[in-house]
Amino acid sequence: MTGWRMGYSVWPQALYENIRKLAVNAWSCVNAPSQYAALAALTGPQDAVHHMVAEFDKRRKVVVNELNKLPGISCATPKGAFYAFPNIKNTGWKAKKLASSLLEESGVAIIGGPDFGILGEGYVRLSYANSTENILKAIGRMGEFLSTRKAA
């Protein structure tokens, strides 16, 4: 259910009350069709789940391998979700400026790390919830951009 903003979590009892307050204000009241879809996803056939877990693992490996080939970029292997958070500090670019420039000039959408907190500068986030073919195209465009453009 990629992109449906639906999920659940398990918390230690000591944190429950604070998390409940956050949930009520941040993600409660999910619409009924999404709830029914989530129920079907959890209780229905799981063969597609196993297929997608394998596919996302393949994509994760491709993303990490290809990002680590780009000039000035290093990327640790993500352990969850379908996002990579590569370090761009050695490119000379500020994260949000690089994200904007890549979108405007190369058609590649990434998000600057500062959008995820004050320690995010020097990192960008990109999703690998797309086909391997499109991921390779996007990372190829990133490489071309980084090889031809000086940090702004």
HUHU-V232742 format. One record per pair of residues at least 6 apart in sequence whose C-alpha atoms are under 8 Angstrom apart, sorted by sequence separation. I is the first residue (numbers start at 1). J is the second residue. D is the distance in Angstrom with one decimal. If there is no record, write none. Layout:
I | J | D
I | J | D
//
This chain:
67 | 73 | 6.5
68 | 74 | 5.0
78 | 84 | 5.9
102 | 108 | 5.4
103 | 109 | 5.2
113 | 119 | 7.8
114 | 120 | 4.3
67 | 74 | 6.8
68 | 75 | 5.9
77 | 84 | 7.5
78 | 85 | 7.7
88 | 95 | 7.4
102 | 109 | 6.9
103 | 110 | 7.5
113 | 120 | 4.0
114 | 121 | 5.1
128 | 135 | 6.6
67 | 75 | 6.4
76 | 84 | 8.0
102 | 110 | 7.8
112 | 120 | 7.5
113 | 121 | 5.4
75 | 84 | 7.4
76 | 85 | 7.7
112 | 121 | 7.4
113 | 122 | 6.9
114 | 123 | 7.8
75 | 85 | 6.8
76 | 86 | 6.9
99 | 109 | 6.9
113 | 123 | 4.8
64 | 75 | 5.9
75 | 86 | 4.3
99 | 110 | 5.5
112 | 123 | 6.5
113 | 124 | 4.6
64 | 76 | 6.9
74 | 86 | 5.7
75 | 87 | 6.0
99 | 111 | 5.7
112 | 124 | 4.5
113 | 125 | 6.3
64 | 77 | 6.1
73 | 86 | 6.6
74 | 87 | 5.2
99 | 112 | 5.8
111 | 124 | 5.5
112 | 125 | 6.4
73 | 87 | 5.7
74 | 88 | 6.9
98 | 112 | 7.5
110 | 124 | 6.6
111 | 125 | 5.1
73 | 88 | 4.8
96 | 111 | 7.0
97 | 112 | 7.8
110 | 125 | 5.8
111 | 126 | 6.6
61 | 77 | 7.6
72 | 88 | 6.1
73 | 89 | 7.3
95 | 111 | 7.9
96 | 112 | 4.4
110 | 126 | 4.9
60 | 77 | 7.4
72 | 89 | 7.0
73 | 90 | 6.5
95 | 112 | 4.6
96 | 113 | 7.3
109 | 126 | 7.5
110 | 127 | 7.7
60 | 78 | 7.4
72 | 90 | 4.4
73 | 91 | 6.7
95 | 113 | 6.1
96 | 114 | 7.3
67 | 86 | 7.5
72 | 91 | 4.4
95 | 114 | 7.3
64 | 84 | 7.5
71 | 91 | 6.8
72 | 92 | 8.0
63 | 84 | 7.6
60 | 82 | 7.3
6 | 30 | 7.5
60 | 84 | 7.8
99 | 124 | 7.5
56 | 82 | 6.9
95 | 121 | 5.9
94 | 121 | 6.9
95 | 122 | 5.6
6 | 34 | 7.4
85 | 113 | 7.8
94 | 122 | 6.4
95 | 123 | 5.9
96 | 124 | 8.0
6 | 35 | 7.9
93 | 122 | 7.9
95 | 124 | 6.0
4 | 34 | 7.2
108 | 138 | 5.9
6 | 38 | 7.3
89 | 122 | 4.7
108 | 141 | 7.4
88 | 122 | 5.3
89 | 123 | 7.1
108 | 142 | 7.4
87 | 122 | 5.8
88 | 123 | 5.4
106 | 141 | 6.2
87 | 123 | 4.6
88 | 124 | 7.2
106 | 142 | 7.4
1 | 38 | 7.5
86 | 123 | 5.6
87 | 124 | 7.0
85 | 123 | 6.1
86 | 124 | 5.9
85 | 124 | 5.5
86 | 125 | 6.8
106 | 145 | 7.2
1 | 41 | 7.8
85 | 125 | 4.5
102 | 142 | 7.0
84 | 125 | 5.6
85 | 126 | 6.7
83 | 125 | 6.4
84 | 126 | 5.5
83 | 126 | 5.5
84 | 127 | 6.4
102 | 145 | 7.3
83 | 127 | 4.4
84 | 128 | 7.5
82 | 127 | 5.8
83 | 128 | 6.0
82 | 128 | 5.5
83 | 129 | 7.9
82 | 129 | 6.1
98 | 151 | 8.0
91 | 146 | 7.6
97 | 152 | 7.5
94 | 151 | 7.9
92 | 150 | 8.0
93 | 151 | 4.8
92 | 151 | 5.4
93 | 152 | 6.5
91 | 151 | 7.1
63 | 128 | 7.2
60 | 128 | 6.8
59 | 128 | 6.4
62 | 132 | 7.7
66 | 136 | 7.8
56 | 128 | 7.5
59 | 131 | 8.0
63 | 135 | 7.3
67 | 139 | 6.9
70 | 142 | 7.9
71 | 143 | 7.2
56 | 129 | 7.4
59 | 132 | 6.1
63 | 136 | 7.9
66 | 139 | 7.0
70 | 143 | 5.5
71 | 146 | 6.8
63 | 139 | 8.0
70 | 146 | 7.7
71 | 147 | 7.1
2 | 129 | 7.9
//
